[in-house]
Amino acid sequence: MEPRAFESCMSHPHSKATREADRARVVAIDAEIHQLEQRLHALQTEQESCQSRLDVYKYPVLTLPNEITSEIFIHFLPPYPLCTPMTGLNSPTSLTHICGKWREIALATPKLWRAISACYTYSEGERLARVAQTWLERSGSCPLSFQMGACHPQYWPEFLLHRQRWQHVQLELASEDVVLIKGPMPLLETLSLVVDDYDYTHPATSSRDFPLLRAVTLDVAHHGNWLPVSQLTSLTFEQVEPANYYLPLLQDAVNLVRLHLIDCDTDVPPQRILKFDRLETLVLVSSYLLGSASQIFETFTFPALHTLHVSGEFLGGDPASSIAPLLIRSRCNYKKFSSQGNVVFRRSLFVRPSPPSRTLRLRENILGTREGTSGTHCD
């Protein structure tokens, strides 16, 4: 029936013509439904076929043994003992959001959770304290590396419970919390400690509590006598002044191989010469003038020295005169002297009768030196 005829019949709903039109329309609709059902069935069949192929397909990365995937996850993070943030794309937590299998593998890999950076704003402290507790649990029995800011007292109790596993630790503590660093820490190798006040109670510790401790960074040196300084091979003082605060510790640090003085006072009072038989690397760096390196060079002797880094502020206008007492007295064996800056040294300062076997490097940044000028000059 033509559309116009059908519309005409609809204007008389009880007429014979209308009934015939309805019957014809029902037949047409049935035929159309049948066609659509056939099309729907064909689409459903095609969908099931595609899904079936997808279900049997395995992505190559998901076919790897769990042990290999776990090792890849570990290499996704910075090398241990560098710490990772507890949240964000660079956190191992992001690996748990990819798929169910990866989540299972990540949660079953303790090494992913052993290096913790707990340095966030104070407002995040309470929530992230719970996250830190989760990480500590996931890390199992692994040695721990962590850094923690002084503004997060919420973290402290949880980390103290795991001090038997501390290996590499960076702490910024309130003075009243320093005393809590006590008890055996059999795995501790490196410790960096910043305290917000020079006046604090010493922890009750002994060398037996830190049998493996070898590297320490302090900004509170005059209170560092609770540390087993004699067993250290690396010691760094940051922003310590006056020099009398760190000198007593140096007198006992007989096994040092590396010594760094960063932004520290170098106005060393007259005293007996201190000899460090094993020290190979000396770093004197300052962003502002606190003293002259010549006083350090006149006080210490380093027979094994082969690497020296000194910022130009320490050397003044006559670098050769500053460094000469140290080189002559120490008689350290070295093979090469290099410097940055347009500075002139006398060759006689660097000649030794014994066969050279070491390398001495002096780095300078002397005011007035042209940018880009570098080299060694001996006459």
Secondary structure, 3 states (H helix, E strand, C coil): CCHHHHHHHHCCCCCHHHHHHHHHHHHHHHHHHHHHHHHHHHHHHHHHHHHHHHHHCCCHHHHCCHHHHHHHHHHHCCCCCCCEECCCCCCHHHHHHCCHHHHHHHHCCHHHHCEEEECCCHHHHHHHHHHHHHHHHHCCCCCEEEEECCCCCCCHHHHHHCHHHEEEEEEEECHHHHHHCCCCCCCCCEEEEEECCCCCCCCCCCHHHCCCCCEEEECCHHHHHHCCHHHCCEEEEECCCCHHHCHHHHHHCCCCCEEEEECCCCCCCCCCCEECCCCCEEEEECCCCCCCHHHHHHHEECCCCCEEEECHHHHCCCHHHHHHHHHHHHCCCCCEEECCCCCEECHHHCCCCCCCCCEEECCCCCCCCCCCCCCCEEC
